[in-house]
Amino acid sequence: MTDLRDLFAFQPGSPWTFLDSSFWLFLMGVLVVSGLFQQDRHRALRHGWLLLASLLFYWKTSGWFVMILLFSTMSDHLIGHRIAKTTGESSRNRWLALSILLNLGLLFYFKYTYFLTDAWNGATGSQIIPRNWLAMGTNAALGTSWSVDRILLPVGISFYTFQTISYTVDIHRGRVKPLKRLSDFGFYVSFFPQLVAGPIVRAADFVPQILRPNPVTRATMGLAGFWILNGLLKKVLLADWIAVNFTDRIFAAPEAHSGFEMLMALYGYSLQVYADFSGYTDMAIGVALLMGYRLPQNFNSPYKADSCGNFWKRWHMSLSGWLKDYLYIPMGGNRKASWFTAISAGFLLTFVILLRPDPTFIGLTMGILLAGWVAMRRIPRFNKWVITNINIWMTMLLGGLWHGASWNFVIWGGLNGLGITVYKLWRKVSPWESKDRLWKRAVAVLLTFHFITFTRIWFRTASHTTWSSFGTNHDLAGEWHAAISVLKKLGSGTSLTVIEGVCSHFGHVFLVMALGYVVHLLPSRWKSKYRHAFVNAPLSLQLLFAIGAVSFSMAILSAGGTPFIYFQF
């Protein structure tokens, strides 16, 4: 039984998640009180209550880092009004620049300060910026027993800073008007279902709902229940069970396992990371619906994609859309390079050099860039090709770096950018690119899935997998070695006897993996039918299914679970 006092006690290293009974007790209280403020005249009270509830949720997740969230909220609320009231374009640009600098400054401090400090101290052989000095204020403010030798990463900071940036940018572009009440804007920024791991909510999509919330009907409640249970089963039955029983064991010691086990672990991890992240967003969408708010779709059967570009239109759609609208298009899209492209390239190059501050590597990098520049000057077609593709590369590389200061994340992002570029070339020369036959599309889907799964080698080996590792520095050498070990294992042969033994030992895991992929690849109309069947089913049947799903999930969780993967970003 959950002690009510635990709801208000912050415990380091044990943030609230949708898998905690404490969270559901908290949610019941939130729904009961917010139900008292359903009338439109009570909208301010409703949003004020939901803001307080969201701040309590974040306190339970990150302790005194709630002050960072409040700072971002108050500063961007003020700046949004200044942008709207200012008439001069240069003044408006300065206010917008201030918002972007404040938000990115906070993000960079918590995500990259130690990396930059270590890189500088390593390159210069000095200790101009002691690591303990950087962390003292952070941990002293927290008042916890956490180690002072590292800066702790506030959960969700990457997501809510992107939301506040989109708010001020959209005001600057004239797409939305600033919210009058600070409580309304605070509610938009901190809305707890999606606060810590997305989806990233655009102001243009959510502000209208703040001004006029959707009514909560019987059908809405049924749909909310479906998404919550759907996400729960994805997370527990697929993501956690596959991780605990198979993939975590293989990736923990790649050298000790066969190439076949490594290949199956990659297939398992592709399903795991999808089920984990989409499971969280499914539950977030369901919880938000219980209060009458609609969050954007974040996944659309991504492993049905028939190209790398199509994959990124289906995977983490809120981040992909954000990067497209606020990074790729401002850089010039596929039309041209711009000064923003140059700034992004310089920033990225600086990080790459700091990842490996070796004179030989720096000289080689500069030599390649110089050769490319000369080729662009002398070969017009090559120049045009680079200009029309460079913004894709910058976006994907920066997207990789957004996940963390690691070579492996940069390589992962670069490979995805390369995949998009290669497909664009292939589309021009392919005799059957139109995919007018089912087998052509099937081949394209299969190739895309295997390419995306191949890139997961670098994503998985750079990801933190336990609560205790969240917020710690990336072990650049260890992560690189782990990725190389996986590649070597994939290239090694496996005897038929070993394959039979692996299938016999992990057959139950492979069966669940196969089931997961089959459900994922079902036609969308089939999924829509069983979703509507649940929504329209009698309440007694819905409750019966819910009890069965929760009981089944608790039984699996009793054997062990894993953190939500995207909490670390």
C-alpha positions in Angstrom: 0.0 0.0 0.0 1.3 3.4 -1.0 1.9 5.8 2.0 0.3 9.2 1.2 3.3 10.9 2.6 5.4 9.3 -0.2 3.5 11.5 -2.7 5.2 14.6 -1.4 8.6 13.1 -0.5 11.3 13.4 -3.2 13.6 10.3 -3.3 16.7 10.7 -5.5 17.1 8.1 -8.2 13.5 6.9 -8.1 11.4 9.2 -10.3 7.7 8.6 -10.9 6.8 6.7 -14.0 3.5 5.4 -15.4 4.5 2.0 -13.9 4.3 3.2 -10.3 1.2 2.7 -8.2 1.9 6.1 -6.6 1.5 7.8 -9.9 -2.0 6.3 -10.5 -3.0 7.3 -6.9 -1.8 10.8 -7.8 -3.7 10.8 -11.1 -7.0 9.8 -9.3 -6.6 12.8 -7.1 -5.9 15.1 -10.0 -8.9 13.9 -11.9 -11.3 14.2 -8.9 -10.3 17.9 -8.2 -10.1 18.9 -11.9 -13.6 17.4 -12.4 -14.9 20.1 -10.0 -13.7 22.8 -12.5 -15.4 21.7 -15.7 -17.3 24.9 -16.3 -15.7 27.4 -18.7 -15.8 30.1 -16.0 -13.6 27.9 -13.9 -11.0 27.5 -16.6 -8.4 29.5 -14.7 -8.9 27.4 -11.5 -8.6 24.2 -13.6 -5.4 25.2 -15.2 -4.0 26.5 -11.9 -4.8 23.2 -10.3 -3.3 21.2 -13.2 -0.2 23.4 -13.1 0.3 22.7 -9.4 -0.2 19.0 -10.0 2.3 19.0 -12.8 4.9 20.8 -10.7 4.4 18.2 -7.9 4.9 15.5 -10.5 8.1 17.1 -11.7 9.2 17.5 -8.1 8.8 13.8 -7.6 10.8 13.2 -10.8 13.7 15.7 -10.4 13.5 17.4 -7.0 14.7 21.0 -6.9 15.3 21.0 -10.6 11.6 22.1 -10.7 13.1 25.6 -10.2 14.7 25.3 -13.7 11.3 24.5 -15.1 9.8 27.5 -13.4 12.6 29.8 -14.7 12.0 28.6 -18.3 8.3 29.1 -17.9 8.5 32.6 -16.4 11.2 33.9 -18.8 9.6 32.6 -22.0 6.1 33.9 -20.9 7.6 37.4 -20.5 9.7 37.2 -23.7 6.6 35.9 -25.6 4.7 39.1 -24.6 7.7 41.3 -25.5 7.9 39.8 -28.9 4.2 40.3 -29.5 4.3 43.9 -28.3 7.5 45.0 -30.1 7.1 46.4 -33.6 10.6 46.7 -34.8 11.9 43.6 -36.6 15.4 43.9 -35.1 14.0 44.3 -31.6 11.7 41.3 -32.1 14.7 39.3 -33.3 16.7 40.2 -30.2 14.0 39.0 -27.9 13.7 35.8 -29.8 17.5 35.3 -29.7 17.3 35.8 -25.9 14.7 33.1 -25.6 16.7 30.7 -27.7 20.0 31.5 -25.9 18.4 31.1 -22.4 16.8 27.7 -23.3 19.7 26.3 -25.2 22.1 27.6 -22.5 20.3 25.6 -19.8 20.2 22.6 -22.0 23.9 22.8 -22.9 24.9 23.3 -19.3 23.2 20.2 -18.0 23.9 18.0 -21.0 27.3 19.0 -22.2 29.3 21.0 -19.6 31.2 18.1 -18.2 32.0 16.8 -21.7 33.3 20.2 -22.8 35.2 20.6 -19.6 36.9 17.2 -19.8 37.7 17.8 -23.5 39.3 21.2 -22.7 41.2 19.9 -19.7 42.3 16.8 -21.6 43.5 18.9 -24.6 45.4 21.5 -22.6 46.6 19.2 -19.8 45.3 21.6 -17.2 42.5 21.8 -14.6 41.3 25.4 -15.3 37.7 24.3 -14.7 37.6 21.7 -11.9 34.7 19.3 -12.4 33.7 19.4 -8.7 33.4 23.2 -9.0 30.8 22.8 -11.7 28.6 20.5 -9.7 28.8 22.1 -6.2 26.0 24.5 -6.7 23.7 21.9 -8.3 24.0 19.3 -5.5 24.1 21.8 -2.7 20.8 23.2 -4.0 19.3 19.8 -4.2 20.3 19.0 -0.6 20.7 15.3 -1.5 23.3 12.7 -0.9 24.1 12.4 -4.6 27.7 12.5 -5.6 29.1 16.0 -6.2 31.4 14.9 -9.0 28.8 15.2 -11.7 26.0 17.5 -12.9 22.7 15.7 -12.7 20.5 15.9 -15.8 17.0 17.2 -15.1 14.5 14.7 -16.5 12.7 16.0 -19.6 14.8 19.2 -20.0 15.4 18.4 -23.7 11.6 18.2 -24.3 10.3 21.2 -22.4 13.1 23.5 -23.7 12.1 22.6 -27.2 8.5 23.4 -26.4 9.3 26.8 -25.0 11.5 27.6 -28.0 8.6 26.6 -30.4 6.3 28.9 -28.4 8.5 32.1 -28.8 9.3 31.2 -32.4 5.7 30.7 -33.3 4.8 34.1 -31.7 7.6 35.7 -33.7 6.2 34.1 -36.9 2.7 35.2 -36.1 1.3 31.7 -35.8 0.0 32.1 -32.2 -0.7 34.9 -29.8 0.9 34.9 -26.3 -1.1 33.4 -23.5 -2.3 36.1 -21.1 -2.1 34.1 -17.9 1.2 32.8 -16.6 -0.7 29.8 -15.2 -2.0 28.9 -18.6 1.5 29.1 -20.1 2.9 27.2 -17.2 0.3 24.5 -17.7 1.3 24.2 -21.4 5.0 23.8 -20.6 4.7 21.5 -17.6 1.6 19.3 -18.5 2.7 16.2 -16.7 1.7 13.3 -19.0 4.2 14.4 -21.6 6.6 16.5 -19.5 9.5 14.1 -19.1 9.6 12.2 -22.4 7.4 13.9 -24.9 5.8 14.0 -27.3 6.9 17.5 -27.9 3.8 19.6 -28.1 3.7 22.7 -30.4 2.1 25.8 -29.0 0.0 26.2 -32.1 -1.5 22.7 -31.4 -2.0 23.0 -27.6 -2.9 26.6 -27.0 -6.3 26.4 -28.6 -7.1 23.4 -26.3 -6.1 25.6 -23.3 -8.5 28.3 -24.4 -11.3 25.8 -25.0 -10.7 22.3 -23.6 -12.4 19.3 -25.3 -15.3 17.7 -23.3 -14.6 14.3 -21.7 -17.2 11.9 -23.0 -17.8 8.2 -22.5 -16.1 7.5 -25.8 -13.1 9.7 -24.8 -12.7 7.7 -21.6 -12.8 4.5 -23.6 -10.2 5.7 -26.0 -8.0 6.9 -23.1 -8.3 3.5 -21.5 -7.3 1.8 -24.8 -4.1 3.9 -25.2 -3.1 3.5 -21.6 -3.5 -0.3 -21.7 -1.9 -0.5 -25.2 1.1 1.5 -24.0 1.4 -0.6 -20.8 1.5 -3.9 -22.6 4.0 -2.5 -25.1 6.3 -1.4 -22.4 6.0 -4.4 -20.1 5.3 -7.4 -22.4 7.6 -6.3 -25.2 10.2 -3.8 -24.1 10.9 -4.9 -20.5 10.5 -8.6 -21.0 12.7 -8.7 -24.1 15.3 -6.5 -22.4 15.5 -8.4 -19.1 15.4 -11.9 -20.7 17.6 -11.3 -23.7 18.9 -8.1 -25.2 20.5 -6.6 -22.0 22.3 -9.9 -21.4 23.7 -10.0 -25.0 24.8 -6.3 -25.1 26.3 -6.5 -21.6 29.0 -8.9 -23.0 29.0 -9.1 -26.8 32.3 -11.0 -26.9 30.7 -13.9 -24.9 28.0 -14.6 -27.4 27.7 -15.8 -31.0 27.0 -13.8 -34.1 23.5 -15.2 -34.4 22.7 -14.1 -30.8 24.0 -10.7 -31.6 21.9 -10.5 -34.7 18.8 -11.6 -32.8 19.6 -9.1 -30.0 19.6 -6.3 -32.6 16.2 -7.4 -33.9 15.1 -7.5 -30.3 16.5 -4.1 -29.5 14.7 -2.5 -32.5 11.4 -3.8 -31.2 12.4 -2.9 -27.6 13.2 0.7 -28.2 10.0 1.1 -30.3 7.8 -0.6 -27.7 9.4 1.3 -24.9 9.2 4.8 -26.3 5.9 4.4 -28.2 4.5 2.7 -25.1 5.3 5.7 -23.0 3.7 8.1 -25.5 0.6 5.9 -25.8 0.1 6.1 -22.1 0.8 9.9 -22.1 -1.8 10.3 -24.8 -4.3 8.2 -22.8 -3.7 10.1 -19.5 -4.1 13.5 -21.3 -7.4 12.3 -22.8 -8.7 11.6 -19.3 -8.5 15.4 -18.7 -9.8 16.3 -22.2 -6.5 17.2 -23.9 -5.2 15.7 -27.1 -1.5 15.1 -27.6 0.0 14.6 -31.0 0.7 11.2 -32.5 4.3 10.3 -32.1 4.7 7.0 -33.9 3.0 5.7 -37.1 4.2 2.0 -37.5 7.8 3.1 -38.3 9.0 -0.3 -39.3 6.5 -0.2 -42.3 8.7 2.6 -43.8 10.0 1.9 -47.3 12.9 4.4 -47.0 15.0 6.1 -44.4 13.3 9.4 -45.1 9.9 7.8 -44.7 11.1 6.2 -41.4 11.8 9.6 -39.9 8.3 10.7 -40.9 6.9 7.8 -38.8 9.4 7.7 -35.8 9.3 10.2 -33.0 7.2 12.4 -35.2 7.1 15.3 -32.8 10.9 15.6 -32.7 11.3 14.9 -36.4 8.7 17.6 -37.2 10.4 20.0 -34.7 13.8 19.5 -36.3 12.3 20.0 -39.7 10.4 23.2 -38.9 12.8 24.9 -36.6 16.2 23.6 -37.9 16.1 22.1 -41.4 13.8 24.7 -43.1 15.5 27.7 -41.4 18.8 26.4 -42.7 17.4 26.4 -46.2 15.9 23.0 -46.6 16.8 21.2 -49.8 17.1 24.5 -51.7 20.3 26.1 -50.5 22.8 26.4 -47.7 22.6 29.6 -45.5 24.4 31.4 -42.7 22.5 29.2 -40.3 23.9 26.2 -42.0 27.4 27.6 -41.6 26.8 28.3 -37.9 25.4 24.7 -37.4 28.4 23.2 -39.3 30.8 25.2 -37.2 29.1 24.1 -34.0 29.1 20.5 -35.0 32.7 20.6 -36.2 33.7 22.0 -32.8 32.0 19.1 -31.0 33.5 16.5 -33.3 37.0 17.9 -32.7 36.4 18.0 -29.0 35.2 14.3 -29.1 38.7 13.5 -30.3 41.2 16.4 -29.7 44.0 14.6 -31.5 46.2 16.7 -33.9 46.3 13.9 -36.5 42.5 13.5 -36.5 42.0 17.3 -36.6 44.4 17.6 -39.5 42.7 14.8 -41.4 39.3 16.3 -40.8 40.4 19.7 -42.0 42.1 18.1 -45.1 38.9 16.3 -46.0 36.8 19.5 -45.6 39.4 21.4 -47.7 39.3 18.8 -50.5 35.5 18.9 -50.5 35.5 22.6 -50.8 37.9 22.5 -53.7 35.8 19.8 -55.4 32.7 22.0 -54.9 34.4 24.9 -56.5 35.5 23.0 -59.6 32.6 20.5 -60.1 29.3 22.4 -60.5 27.2 19.2 -60.2 29.0 18.1 -57.0 28.5 21.6 -55.6 24.8 21.5 -56.3 24.5 18.0 -54.8 26.3 19.1 -51.6 24.2 22.3 -51.3 20.9 20.4 -51.6 21.9 17.7 -49.1 24.1 19.5 -46.5 21.1 20.6 -44.5 19.9 17.0 -44.2 23.3 16.0 -42.9 23.4 18.9 -40.4 19.9 18.1 -39.1 20.6 14.4 -38.6 24.0 14.9 -37.1 22.7 17.6 -34.7 19.8 15.3 -33.9 22.3 12.6 -33.0 24.2 15.0 -30.8 20.9 16.0 -29.1 20.8 12.5 -27.7 24.2 13.0 -26.0 27.8 14.0 -26.3 29.0 10.7 -27.7 30.8 9.6 -30.9 28.3 6.8 -31.2 25.3 9.2 -31.2 27.0 11.3 -33.8 27.7 8.3 -36.0 24.1 7.1 -35.5 22.8 10.5 -36.7 25.3 10.6 -39.6 24.3 7.1 -40.8 20.7 8.1 -40.9 21.5 11.3 -42.8 23.6 9.1 -45.2 20.7 6.7 -45.6 18.4 9.6 -46.7 20.9 10.9 -49.1 21.7 7.5 -50.7 18.0 6.8 -51.1 17.6 10.2 -52.9 20.3 9.1 -55.4 18.8 5.6 -55.7 15.4 7.1 -56.5 16.8 8.8 -59.6 18.3 5.7 -61.1 16.1 2.9 -59.8 14.0 1.1 -62.4 11.5 0.0 -59.8 11.5 2.7 -57.3 7.8 3.4 -57.8 7.0 0.2 -55.8 4.0 -0.5 -58.0 4.1 -4.1 -56.9 3.7 -5.6 -53.4 7.0 -7.5 -53.6 8.9 -4.2 -54.5 7.4 -2.5 -51.4 8.2 -5.5 -49.3 11.8 -5.5 -50.4 12.1 -1.8 -49.7 10.5 -2.2 -46.2 12.9 -5.1 -45.4 16.0 -3.2 -46.6 14.9 -0.1 -44.6 14.3 -2.1 -41.5 17.7 -3.8 -41.6 19.5 -0.5 -42.2 17.7 1.2 -39.3 18.4 -1.9 -37.1 22.1 -1.7 -38.2 22.3 1.9 -37.0 20.9 0.8 -33.6 24.4 -0.7 -32.9 25.7 2.8 -32.1 22.5 4.0 -30.5 22.3 1.1 -28.1 26.0 1.1 -27.1 25.8 4.9 -26.3 22.5 4.6 -24.3 22.3 4.4 -20.5 20.2 1.5 -19.4 19.8 1.9 -15.6 18.6 4.7 -13.3 22.0 4.9 -11.7 23.7 5.6 -15.0 21.3 8.4 -16.1 23.1 11.8 -16.0 26.6 10.3 -16.0 29.2 11.1 -18.6 29.5 9.0 -21.7 32.5 6.6 -21.7 33.6 7.5 -25.2 36.2 4.8 -25.4 34.0 2.2 -23.8 31.1 3.0 -26.1 33.2 2.9 -29.2 34.8 -0.4 -28.1 31.3 -1.9 -27.5 30.1 -0.9 -30.9 33.2 -2.4 -32.6 32.7 -5.6 -30.6 29.1 -5.9 -31.8 30.3 -5.4 -35.4 32.9 -8.0 -35.1 30.4 -10.5 -33.7 28.0 -9.8 -36.5 30.8 -10.6 -39.0 31.6 -13.9 -37.3 30.1 -17.2 -38.3 27.8 -19.4 -36.2 27.5 -23.1 -36.5 24.1 -24.7 -37.0 24.5 -26.5 -33.7 24.9 -23.2 -31.8 21.9 -21.7 -33.6 19.7 -24.6 -32.6 20.9 -24.3 -29.0 20.2 -20.6 -29.0 16.7 -21.1 -30.4 16.0 -23.8 -27.9 17.2 -21.6 -25.0 15.6 -18.3 -26.1 12.7 -19.7 -28.1 10.1 -18.1 -25.8 11.8 -14.7 -26.3 11.9 -15.1 -30.1 8.2 -16.0 -30.1 7.3 -12.8 -28.3 9.5 -10.8 -30.6 7.8 -12.4 -33.6 4.4 -11.6 -32.1 5.4 -8.0 -31.6 6.5 -7.6 -35.2 3.4 -9.2 -36.5 1.2 -6.9 -34.6 3.3 -3.9 -35.6 3.0 -4.8 -39.3 -0.8 -5.3 -39.2 -2.7 -3.0 -41.6 -3.7 0.2 -39.9 -7.4 -0.4 -40.7 -7.2 -3.6 -38.6 -5.7 -1.8 -35.7 -8.4 0.9 -36.0 -11.1 -1.8 -35.9 -10.0 -3.4 -32.6 -9.4 0.0 -31.1 -13.0 1.1 -31.9 -14.2 -2.3 -30.7 -12.6 -1.6 -27.3 -14.0 1.9 -27.1 -17.5 0.8 -28.0 -17.4 -2.3 -25.7 -19.6 -2.4 -22.5 -17.9 -0.9 -19.5 -17.8 -4.3 -17.8 -15.8 -5.8 -20.6 -13.4 -2.9 -20.6 -12.8 -3.3 -16.9 -12.3 -7.0 -17.2 -9.7 -6.5 -19.9 -8.0 -3.7 -17.9 -7.8 -6.0 -14.8 -6.3 -8.8 -16.8 -3.8 -6.5 -18.6 -2.7 -4.9 -15.3 -2.4 -8.2 -13.5 -0.4 -9.7 -16.3 1.9 -6.7 -16.4 2.5 -6.8 -12.6 3.4 -10.4 -12.9 6.0 -9.6 -15.6 7.4 -6.6 -13.7 7.9 -8.7 -10.6 10.8 -10.4 -12.5 12.4 -7.0 -13.2 11.9 -3.9 -15.4 13.9 -1.3 -17.1 13.8 2.6 -17.1 12.0 4.3 -20.0 14.8 4.7 -22.5 14.0 8.3 -23.5 14.0 9.6 -19.9 17.8 10.0 -20.3 17.4 12.5 -23.2 
